[in-house]
Amino acid sequence: MAAALSGHKDMVKLLISKGINVRAQNIDGHNALMFAYNGKHQLTHLQEKYKDYTKHEDIETSNLLKSAIKTQIDIINELIKAGVDPNQKDNDGHISSDFDIWIKS
């Protein structure tokens, strides 16, 4: 779950190849796919929040964010391919894609 959230694609792939239970849920019912979607969401939010700053002044940061988002998407796809059910619900009834939505307070 931590590797999925943090964008450690190689570690996620290694764990999958070693037979980790990709369907495991924590005490709140969250699984690795939910964490991967949350990581993607956080990066997408940063990209949107700072788009005016990264557009011209810092192309390297913009490219870094794009690459990190792509990595999160790759992790999401790897987990689904490995058998995580995208419709599995946590204790509050949320599914994985719910963790990719920004809720403004």
N, C-alpha and C positions, 0 to 999 in steps of 0.2 A: 504494500500500500504506500509506504514511504517512497519507494523507488518510482512508483507510478506518479505520485504527486510532484516529485522533484525533477521529473524529466530524465531519469536515468534509464534510457531505452535499453542499453546493453545489459544492464542488471536485470531489468524486467525480462528480457529475452533469455538470459541465463537461468533465472529462477523458473521460468516456464519450462525450459529444456530439462531442468532437474526434477520436474514433476510437482512443483508447488501447487497447492490447492488454490487455483485462481478464483474459485467461487467463495472463498472464505470471507466471512463478515466479522467486523469488530463488534464491540458491545452495543453500538448504536445501529448496527445493521449495515454499515457502510462497507463496500467492497473496493478492490483496487481500481475498478473501472470508474467508480464514483470519484475516487481521488484523482484519477487521470483527467477526467472531465473538469474537476475543480482546478487542477493545475493549468489546463488550457484556458479556462475562464480567467484566472488571475493574470496570465500573460496577455490575453486579448484585452482585458481591462486596462492594463498598463499601456499597451500599444495605443488604445483609444484615448486614454487620459493625456498622454504625452505626445500625441501625433503632431502637434504644432512645433514641438521642440525637436523631434527626430526627423521631420520632413526634410529640412535643408541643412541644419547645422550639424547634425550627427547621423550621417547615413549608416555608419558602422553599428550604432545602437539600434537603429531601425532594422537593419538586416539581422542583427542578433536576435531581436524579438521575433521576427518572422521565422527564423530558423528554430527557435525554441518552441513556437506554436506548432510548427510542422512536426517536431519531435513528439510533442504531446499527442498530436493526431495519430502519428505512427504507433505510439504506445496504446492508444485507444483501440486502434485496429488490431494490434497484436493480441490484446486481451480478449477482444471479441472472437478473434480467430481461435484462441486457446480455449474458448468455451464459456466465457463469462456471459451471463444473460443480461443484455442491456435493459431488460424490463424487470429485473429483480428489484424488489422494494426494500428500502431501509425501514427502521422501526416507525418512522413518521409517514411512510407511504410514498417516499420519493424514489424515482428511478434515476439511473445514471445521468441522463441528459438534463435532468433538473439542476444538476450541479454546474451547468454551463450557462446559467442565467444570472444576470446581475440584478440583485434586488436592491433598489435605492431606498434608503431610509429617510 
